[in-house]
Amino acid sequence: MLTKAPRGTKDITPKESYKWNYVENKFREICSLYGYEEIRTPVFEHTELFKRGVGDTTDIVQKEMYSFTDKGDREITLKPEGTAGAVRAFIENKLYSEPRPSKLFYITPCFRYERPQAGRQRQFHQFGVEALGSDLPSIDAEVIALSVQFFKEIGLKDLSVSINSVGCPKCREEYNKKLREYLDKKSEVLCETCIDRKDKNPMRVIDCKNKTCQENLKDIPFMIDNLCDDCKNHFDMLKEYLNEMRINYVVDKTIVRGLDYYKKTAFEIISSDIGAQSTVCGGGRYDGLVYELGGPKDITGVGFALGVERLLLTLENNNIEIENNNSLDIFVVTIGEKANLKSFSIVKSLRDNYIKCDKDHLNRSVKAQFKYSDKLNSKFTVVIGDDEIENNTVVLKNMNTSEQFTISLSNLVDELKSRI
């Protein structure tokens, strides 16, 4: 073999691509119900966008980005997530001058250099939504409702919604001071990562997966217990809206999100896989990101993103089957050269009428053509030979019931439309 796919990437063959098409189409359908429109942004951006938008203290920027200098000596990065690029496009194309809020969704590949594992690749794919231009908690509730409806539509029933507030710059400044004082007293029991985070981004310590840190920080102060009045009112209203929509949720004080641009609302959607729980979606509010990236100061935003690979793995773990609708409606079996030539006009007529069909292109025997039709999961076959050409008829066979009918060739399209 000349080469293999790079580590952390995966080919999506026809045996799997129908599943991707299904969840992509369902995501587009649900976004449309809520008034969200698709935005497509470049696969690579200027590195500075992610340093400013994602945050240069995050693991993504410090350890995981695919960055390089191009031939014009520009610092370029393959997008590690979807929000920063969507917000950059929102600003550059002056979408803020249009009616607010701007409701956008995207389906995009992303790239992070991390250890490949089940449901996590170095090239992966994200679904995401961004609602820009409203600072009210009602739009937060709508974004959560959209994500919940999407998951339920594709068959995930055992879901839980966890919400939290990560405050705003005003109350977070006071909280971070309090948190650093607490962490300074715990320095001897902190892992190296948490010691580094303690000064740069202390709230991230709450998200540490080190068991020793978790054990020694059980009495750590949480942001939600230190909110200013504005943030507290915002969070209280969010809960009221979710209650009104009968969306069950729990308040999880440990949700901090990994990116610097989050403010106020943070949430996760958790699925109970067989024998385990997994986060299938995360999001929240990012007031200030538009201004940080050079846009108007008054434009706030909220959104979420989910990994498609992890979503498909979750569906598999929950024994949720996605039907493959790529089977043929009909396969044309030919006997002899005249019939083979005639089959081209038959197939063309069927395809012109949006009937999925195919024919043999390897000069197979009649028996082999039927076997091939079976492998393609054809619903019907039609057999044509010299006699059928002379009589202007074909033999139509239902491959499920084995019933056969002799029908006029000129009625084939109408006959199939009535039976498919």
Secondary structure, DSSP 4 states (H G I P E B T S, - for coil): ----PPTT-----HHHHHHHHHHHHHHHHHHHHTT-EE----SEEEHHHHIIIIITTSHIIIII--EEE-TTS-EEEE-SSSHHHHHHHHHHTTGGGSSSSEEEEEEEEEE--S--BTTB-SEEEEEEEEEES--SHHHHHHHHHHHHHHHHHTT--SEEEEEEE---HHHHHHHHHHHHHHHHTTGGG--HHHHHHHHH-GGGGGG---HHHHHHTTT---GGGG--HHHHHHHHHHHHHHHHTT--EEE-TT---SSTT-EEEEEEEEEEETTEEEEEEEEEE-TTHHHHTTS-TT--EEEEEEEHHHHHHHHHHTT---------SEEEEE-SHHHHHHHHHHHHHHHHTT--EEE-SS---HHHHHHHHHHTT-SEEEEE-HHHHHHTEEEEEETTT--EEEEEGGGHHHHHHHH-
